[in-house]
């Protein structure tokens, strides 16, 4: 507050000597105009602090000086979207569709394939009207061939720089967000295209896929004994070449064609010899297609992880590939005996996965392809739309530039006339001036209402967000943009200035009164003339008085030391303090909840009558307590009762702890799975009762005593037991506590028991342990037990939000790294010590803590289910371990979505994740967590696939995603 007081004194120094009734019009104008020293025109200090005379730094810099026309718009030049002369047209990448675009461009450059597709009959006859195309109807291809026709026509003659292949991708049903295997896509699409074109009557169209991409080779087996040669002819559309261990493409081809020896158990049965003989087998290329697709097998199967890996091996290949030495001819030539040579333009790549070579012949092939008339009309129509768009964008750019130039001239003209010297002036909102200077927003009418005081005049505290401009500039603004109200010199508020004078005088007096009160507090108060004041109030009374005066002064901070262009926030510091702690008015810190004097004398102090009189001038509504006033009688009674209750609770806790030492420490507890020999009867209570009782015994002053054992919660509405003997030894063991007969007698003395539940062991026959019977009283209710199990299973698989835990493992050992500190549990506080907040009025369903109350609480099946959920949460809660990650999931969430969450938590890609739960592998990405058995509090083990070790002749091995589903569900498999 000190800097603000100094600022006010500097600007309102005259107000300390002028009484409110003496304020004149001259004082009013002075109060507004000397708020801060005027800013020298053209020279602005760095900290002008909201000076209404400063017109620098409000957004004018973008309009002064030379102006770049591009700054008047954010519209790119439409000609940048135009296809350059003698260049190809690009394809838009829709996300992960680069493999589709690559093949579309490759197929487009195959002129024979393009020509054949153009010859395919089109079903767009319905789209055509007479000799032209229906203008009001957009063309939508109906088949894959029509999509390719339209795409190729656009790629050939479009004026656009790139086109959108989304129609083609959508027709195939491809997921634009999932990267797929390009080789698999090529095979499947060529198969689909061949199947589609096989129905065409034109042989040039029907056989184009085979003519362009189909070659022939033979599997040749030669018997070493008789020399008999066996051939198996086969067609191929691409050659799959192994690149592992090779550096050149020619080496890969040689390995593909090399001889394989058939010996030992792998010997060949020769029909000529009629016996198994050693033989050799190889592949002979008989004919090559016009377009040779060479698939580089970059993916190998790693048996250790069961996943595919990508080889980043460098492979060298030439632009011209001599395949003559590899092809078998009918009169053998010398070329078959020579080694292949690499042509000019050799390249080397570690990413290439497919190489496409075109057959070079002496005959002239197709050099140009004519676009059919109906397709060209479609292209022309699209080009017209593009040209219209270019014209529209160019016009928008021109309009924006023209508008910007006009605004530039306006600003240059008016900004020089904005400052108000000795001429008449007006006040305009700084916010409006900034918007006027903002090129990105249209200028709205002037609105000064936010700057008015309660008297509908200019508030003194709003000066910092106003600007004083010349009347000449104001006239132009209001004539062009309208708005109001206009704030001339007559709009200066006398009432607010008078109030400011009064407050400043009080603030000045406050400093003197503060010294006086401090001196009075040093004196000792004698007799009964004193008054009780809170110590906290005494420490902060001056601050409270200042804030109170500020509220009377309009409760609005002034410039707050901000530069031009920053709007002001109201009492930010005060709002922050109110959020941190609840503020009390003066002397309310010694009020008790009943509105009387509190009983604690440590929080208050006795002050003299004179000191209280001074304080009362600033806080006339403060509660007054003379020294003879008695403390609150109700608080005294409650204090005594509280002390008595604490003593009683301690006594009860000590008595119960002494009477039930084993139950408190959980020592020597009986176990149903290993029944103790010394007794044939065990009693049962809920584990929830034991936890609540231990909580009271540990902290008797904080908790109420447990007065009853509510075993009705362990029974169904019919009074039958809800647990089987087998379940109480396993999954339900955490829900119950077993009691020795001697302990049970003591429990019956200390607590009110609504129902007795016990298990009796009896021997059958000759005492064979396998024939021992265990009988419960009351007996099991099979119907309710079955209903409970069904409901539990349903709840575990229909949750909408639950926590599961993920452990990352390496070599089947849990890795405790990248720990999540927020999941760690402090060892100094046990789970039972943690209090669980309950809504007001909620009662524990398994016991009643009120005194007496032996009547059995009515419990329905739904109430029991709710109780079971509560007990499961408390007793079966997962103990969080350092290093594991907790994730929030739902039952209808898919495994794929969970893998994405795990990727963000552990930085492990989904395709590298091997997940398991209770030894079961989770592999179906489309299955929901509910169907996979992932229930709340589950622990999922994560094992990440690491890159396989370097093999010989392998430069680098990197694991990549190989989609398990591939193209399942797409149009590629529909044929």
Secondary structure, DSSP 8 states (H G I E B T S, - for coil): -HHHHHHHHHHSGGGGTS-GGG--HHHHHHHHHTSS----TT---S--TT-TT--SSSSGGGTSS---GGGG-----GGGGB--TT---EE---SS-HHHHHHHHHHHT-HHHHHHHHTS--STTTTEETTEE-TTS-----SHHHHHHHHHHHHHH-SBSEE--HHHHHHHT--TTS---HHHHHHHHHHHHHHHHTT-S-HHHHTHHHHHH-EEEEEEEEETTT--EEEEEEEESSEEEE-TT-SBHHHHHHHHH--EEE-GGG-EEETTTTEEE-EEEEEEEEE--SEEEEEEE-EEEETTTTEEEEE---EEEESSB--GGGB--SS--GGGTS---B-SSEEEESS--EEEEE---SS---------HHHHHHHHHHHHHHHHHHHHHHHHHHHHHHHHHHHHHHHHHHHHHHB-SSS-EEEEEHHHHHHHH-TTS----EE-GGGB-TTSSB-GGGGGGEEEEEHHHHHHHHHHH-EE--B-GGGB-HHHHHHHHHHHHHHHHHHHHHHHHHHHHHS---TT--EEEEHHHHHHHHHHHHHHHHHHTTS----TT--TT----SSHHHHHHHHHS----TTGGGB-TTSSB-S-GGGEEEE-HHHHHHHHHH-TTS---BTT----HHHHHHHHHHHHHHHHHHHHHHHHHHHTHHHHHT-S---STT--TT-SEEEEEEHHHHHHHHHHHH-TTTS----EE-GGGGB-TTS-BS--HHHHHTTTGGGEEEE-HHHHHHHHHHSEES---EEEEE--TTT-GGG-EEEEES-B-HHHHHHHHHHHHHHHHS-SSEEEEEEEEETTEE---S--GGG---TTS-GGGS-----TT---TT---SSS--S-----HHHHHHHHHHHHHHHS-----TT-EEEEE-TT-BHHHHHHHHHHHH---GGGEEEEETTEEE--TTSBTTTTT--TT-EEEEEE-------TT-S-EEE----SSTTTTSGGG--
